Amino acid sequence: MIRRFKEISGRQIEKITGQERFAFAHSDTNDFYDLAEQAKTGGYEGSVIIFYDFETGDVYRPFEKKRNVLYGDPVYVDGFYYILQGDYDENRITLYRYIPGEAPLKVTELDINDVNLYNLRIIGNPVHIISMDDNFECYYPERFSFPIDEAETVAFTDGEKIYFERWAEEGWDKEKDRAGDGYKYYNKIIVKDPGGNTLSEEVGAFYPAEDGTWWIA
């Protein structure tokens, strides 16, 4: 069986983890860091985020397209969809809570000069606004920061715990610059607190299931 959404645009859509009803798409591939760079060279035409309803075929746009405004990937938490908006003209980053078909509700607003736009996004339950560069930075619901290893990538937050994956390898022959006998490449799961202290560490890799649970492989 083939079904069609009520609006066809040829965009690739992506399921939103934690629920079964909606997928999303962006109208382009820019991110928040690109927004700042383009503003220096004449500005950015703006983008929209689009929601697709698998039950009804309806297509929703929470926001109208606006110059120098773009959106991050949405997350689903406790019955709501959360969207991060960057507005370079207004000099702000805004977190919205959204139900398709209803008006978005503002949750919090940040000065764009107070955040690192590199890898800026929302994660976790409850929702956190974070970025990652040399440091892991959290801006909401509380502000904290700590240095991270270049091999570490945040997976999600759960209350006061921040879960990272860190890649590791064993048996690399540096002299020959190749994998040696018994070479191993794998991930570790690192759990930290808001102070950056390591609470636990184990071999494993996360897989986010569609129902919102995280499996360790």
C-alpha positions in Angstrom: 0.0 0.0 0.0 1.2 3.5 -0.8 -0.1 6.5 1.1 0.6 10.2 0.5 0.8 13.1 2.8 -1.5 16.0 2.0 1.5 18.0 0.9 4.3 16.5 -1.3 7.6 18.2 -1.5 10.2 15.4 -2.1 11.9 16.0 1.2 13.4 13.1 3.3 11.5 12.9 6.6 12.8 11.5 9.9 10.9 9.8 12.7 10.9 11.6 16.1 12.2 9.2 18.7 9.8 8.3 21.6 6.5 8.3 19.7 5.0 6.7 16.6 2.8 9.4 15.1 5.0 12.2 13.7 8.1 12.7 11.6 9.8 15.9 10.7 11.9 17.6 8.0 13.9 20.8 7.6 13.6 22.9 4.5 17.4 23.0 4.3 20.5 21.6 6.0 21.9 24.7 7.8 22.6 24.6 11.5 23.0 27.3 14.2 26.7 27.7 13.6 26.1 28.3 9.9 23.5 31.0 10.8 26.2 33.0 12.6 28.6 32.6 9.7 26.1 33.5 7.0 25.0 36.6 8.9 28.5 38.0 8.4 28.2 37.6 4.6 24.9 39.1 3.8 22.5 37.0 5.9 20.4 33.8 5.5 17.1 33.5 3.7 15.6 31.5 6.6 14.2 28.0 7.0 11.1 26.1 8.3 10.6 22.9 10.3 7.8 20.7 9.1 5.8 17.9 10.9 4.2 15.0 9.1 1.3 13.1 10.7 1.3 9.3 9.9 -2.3 9.0 11.1 -4.0 11.7 9.1 -1.5 12.6 6.4 -1.6 16.2 7.6 1.5 18.4 7.3 2.2 21.1 9.9 4.5 24.2 10.0 4.7 25.6 13.5 6.4 28.8 12.2 6.4 30.9 9.1 9.6 31.3 7.2 11.6 34.3 8.4 14.9 35.7 7.3 17.9 34.8 9.5 15.8 32.3 11.5 16.4 28.5 11.6 15.5 25.5 13.8 17.2 22.5 15.4 15.9 18.9 15.4 12.8 18.4 17.6 12.6 16.1 20.6 9.6 14.4 22.1 9.2 14.4 25.9 6.1 13.6 28.0 3.5 14.3 25.3 5.1 17.5 23.8 7.5 18.3 21.0 10.3 20.7 21.8 11.9 22.9 19.1 14.9 25.1 19.4 14.8 28.3 17.3 17.7 30.6 16.4 16.9 34.2 15.4 20.0 36.2 14.5 18.2 39.4 13.8 16.7 39.3 17.3 19.9 38.0 18.8 18.2 35.1 20.6 17.8 31.3 21.0 14.3 30.3 22.0 13.0 26.9 23.2 9.4 26.2 22.2 6.9 23.5 23.3 4.6 22.3 20.6 1.6 20.1 19.8 1.0 19.8 16.0 -2.1 21.8 15.1 -1.7 24.2 18.1 0.3 27.4 18.6 3.9 26.9 19.9 4.5 28.0 23.4 7.7 29.7 24.5 9.5 27.9 27.3 12.7 29.9 27.7 14.9 32.4 25.8 18.7 32.9 25.7 20.9 35.7 24.4 22.7 34.3 21.3 25.9 35.8 22.6 25.7 33.7 25.8 25.8 30.3 24.0 28.2 28.4 21.9 26.4 27.8 18.6 28.6 24.8 17.7 26.7 21.6 18.2 23.9 23.5 19.9 20.8 21.3 20.4 18.2 20.0 22.9 18.4 16.5 24.5 17.1 14.6 27.5 14.3 14.2 29.9 13.7 16.9 31.2 14.7 18.9 28.2 18.2 20.4 28.3 19.7 23.0 25.9 23.3 22.0 25.4 26.3 22.5 23.1 29.5 20.6 22.7 33.0 21.8 21.7 36.0 21.5 24.0 33.5 21.7 26.8 30.1 20.3 27.5 27.8 23.3 28.1 24.3 23.2 29.5 22.3 26.4 29.3 18.8 25.2 30.5 17.2 24.2 32.8 20.4 25.1 34.8 23.8 26.5 33.7 26.9 24.4 34.1 30.0 23.5 32.1 32.9 21.0 32.2 35.6 19.9 29.8 35.2 16.8 27.7 37.5 14.5 25.8 37.5 14.9 22.0 36.4 11.2 21.8 33.3 11.8 23.9 29.8 12.5 22.5 26.8 13.2 24.6 23.9 10.7 24.2 21.2 12.0 26.5 20.5 13.3 30.0 18.4 11.7 32.7 17.8 13.9 35.7 21.2 14.9 37.1 23.1 12.3 35.0 24.6 13.0 31.7 25.4 10.0 29.5 28.3 10.0 27.0 29.7 7.6 24.5 33.5 7.5 24.1 35.2 5.6 21.3 38.2 3.5 22.3 40.7 1.4 20.4 43.3 -1.2 21.4 46.2 -2.6 19.4 46.9 0.2 16.9 50.5 -0.2 15.5 51.7 3.4 15.6 55.0 2.6 14.0 53.3 1.0 10.9 50.2 3.3 11.2 47.8 0.4 10.9 45.7 -2.0 13.0 47.9 -4.6 14.6 47.1 -8.2 15.6 44.1 -8.2 18.0 43.1 -4.7 17.1 39.8 -3.7 18.8 37.6 -0.6 18.2 34.6 -0.2 20.5 32.6 2.4 22.6 32.4 3.0 26.3 29.5 4.5 28.2 30.5 7.3 30.6 28.0 8.7 33.1 28.8 12.1 34.6 27.2 14.6 37.0 26.8 18.3 36.3 30.2 18.9 37.9 31.9 16.7 35.3 32.7 14.0 37.8 32.6 10.4 36.3 30.0 8.3 38.1 30.4 5.2 36.1 32.2 3.7 33.1 31.5 0.6 31.1 32.0 -1.0 27.7 28.9 -0.5 25.5 27.2 1.6 22.8 23.8 3.2 23.0 20.9 2.5 20.6 17.8 4.8 20.8 14.7 2.7 20.3 11.6 4.3 18.8 9.7 4.0 22.1 12.2 6.4 23.8 14.2 3.7 25.6 18.0 3.4 25.2 19.5 0.0 24.6 23.1 -0.8 25.4 24.9 -3.1 22.9 
